[in-house]
Amino acid sequence: MRAKVAGRQAGAAVARSSVRSVLKRVPTLRLSRRDCERLLDLLDNPPKPNARLKAAMKRYQKARRVDAQGSQVGRSFDWRP
């Protein structure tokens, strides 16, 4: 029984250490309550893609097809509009 408890405590300590390590590397974004609610609403109900996003998706898909065929190995996708 004590071994299980000690194992859990050790596992929790490793988890806390990992979380701290990640939090130190990842920038923190502070949002107001209103902005947080807006962000969550957009995640739950994303807007429909506009013309620019649709065009970018087509360019990306075309570039992936070319890369998948291997005809232009090493080609990187150009994200400019």
Secondary structure, DSSP 8 states (H G I E B T S, - for coil): -HHHHHHHHHHHHHHHHHHHHHHHHS------HHHHHHHHHHHHS-----HHHHHHHHHHHHHHHHHHHTTTTT-------
